[in-house]
Amino acid sequence: MQLDPEQLNTRDMYTWMVNSVLPRPIAWVSTRSRAGINNLAPFSFFNAVCARPPTLMFCPSNDRHGRPKDTHRNVEETREFVVNLASWSQLPELNASAASLPPEVSEFERFGIASAPSTRVQAPRVAAAPISFECVLDRIIAFSEGPAAGHAVFGRIVWVHVDDAILGADGWPDVSRMDPIGRLGGNNYVRLGPITALDRPL
Ligand SMILES: Cc1cc2nc3c(=O)[nH]c(=O)nc-3n(C[C@H](O)[C@H](O)[C@H](O)COP(=O)(O)O)c2cc1C
């Protein structure tokens, strides 16, 4: 089978992509609006970019009316955000926080998700997140305009919170204690299975 993206509508292309790029990590992004409302939303078009400078990236698309999502607007206005990583036990709250609430309603308050103050940015973090990366905006790249238009938001990590309970004996995060969530296509998620270690070729 062959696919020519130019012959596919956006919805179908999206469906091919989210069922192919698997599993995806999830950035649970907290921001604060100019009006002081704390916002929280998940983004699975997300990854680490580089360690020098320490940079993360997530991708908010416009809504179907062509408007930027609250997260995107808040980041543009305040140039700050926090990328929280979630544990498997937090999946219900993470999913709930994807609700399309008006900008004046905080997902933290609506869904009873405890926040904690950040150190270097105004936006709060998710108190129970195993790891939270406080970020300042590096740049936003817009790939198109209008409904579903894609953007990549790059942030420089300026502070990191780590829950000591997820650390292993070697002092690094223990993946089984962190128990991360993977996003699949549709409404599907995956939990870590068996782990294999392989020596890298010289
Ligand atoms: C697990 C998960 C991953 C998501 N990933 C993305 C994404 O990468 N990009 C995006 O634009 N929306 C994504 N969404 C949808 C947003 O979370 C949703 O539009 C949310 O309402 C945006 O909130 P905001 O307007 O408060 O920023 C995802 C939803 C879920 C449940």
The ligand as a Tripos MOL2 file, in Angstrom:
@<TRIPOS>MOLECULE
LIG
   31    33     1     0     0
SMALL
NO_CHARGES

@<TRIPOS>ATOM
      1 C1         -3.2420   11.9750   25.4880 C.3       1 LIG1
      2 C2         -3.5990   13.1710   24.6610 C.ar      1 LIG1
      3 C3         -2.6430   13.7160   23.8170 C.ar      1 LIG1
      4 C4         -2.9370   14.8670   23.0680 C.ar      1 LIG1
      5 N1         -1.9890   15.3710   22.2340 N.ar      1 LIG1
      6 C5         -2.2180   16.5170   21.5480 C.ar      1 LIG1
      7 C6         -1.2060   17.0840   20.7190 C.ar      1 LIG1
      8 O1         -0.0910   16.5890   20.5930 O.2       1 LIG1
      9 N2         -1.5110   18.2440   20.0720 N.ar      1 LIG1
     10 C7         -2.7240   18.8660   20.2160 C.ar      1 LIG1
     11 O2         -2.9250   19.9300   19.6300 O.2       1 LIG1
     12 N3         -3.6960   18.3360   20.9980 N.ar      1 LIG1
     13 C8         -3.4660   17.2000   21.6730 C.ar      1 LIG1
     14 N4         -4.4460   16.6660   22.4840 N.ar      1 LIG1
     15 C9         -5.6910   17.4160   22.6590 C.3       1 LIG1
     16 C10        -5.5180   18.5450   23.6700 C.3       1 LIG1
     17 O3         -5.1060   18.0380   24.9310 O.3       1 LIG1
     18 C11        -6.8980   19.2600   23.8390 C.3       1 LIG1
     19 O4         -7.2010   19.9290   22.6260 O.3       1 LIG1
     20 C12        -6.9500   20.2190   24.9970 C.3       1 LIG1
     21 O5         -8.2920   20.6500   25.1800 O.3       1 LIG1
     22 C13        -6.1080   21.4570   24.7910 C.3       1 LIG1
     23 O6         -6.2570   22.2240   25.9700 O.3       1 LIG1
     24 P1         -6.0230   23.7790   26.0720 P.3       1 LIG1
     25 O7         -6.9810   24.4640   25.1290 O.co2     1 LIG1
     26 O8         -6.3120   24.0380   27.5140 O.co2     1 LIG1
     27 O9         -4.5920   24.0320   25.6940 O.co2     1 LIG1
     28 C14        -4.2050   15.4800   23.1820 C.ar      1 LIG1
     29 C15        -5.1790   14.9060   24.0070 C.ar      1 LIG1
     30 C16        -4.8850   13.7530   24.7350 C.ar      1 LIG1
     31 C17        -5.9270   13.1470   25.6140 C.3       1 LIG1
@<TRIPOS>BOND
     1     1     2 1
     2     2     3 ar
     3     2    30 ar
     4     3     4 ar
     5     4     5 ar
     6     4    28 ar
     7     5     6 ar
     8     6     7 ar
     9     6    13 1
    10     7     8 2
    11     7     9 ar
    12     9    10 ar
    13    10    11 2
    14    10    12 ar
    15    12    13 ar
    16    13    14 ar
    17    14    15 1
    18    14    28 ar
    19    15    16 1
    20    16    17 1
    21    16    18 1
    22    18    19 1
    23    18    20 1
    24    20    21 1
    25    20    22 1
    26    22    23 1
    27    23    24 1
    28    24    25 2
    29    24    26 1
    30    24    27 1
    31    28    29 ar
    32    29    30 ar
    33    30    31 1
@<TRIPOS>SUBSTRUCTURE
     1 LIG1         1 GROUP 0 **** ****
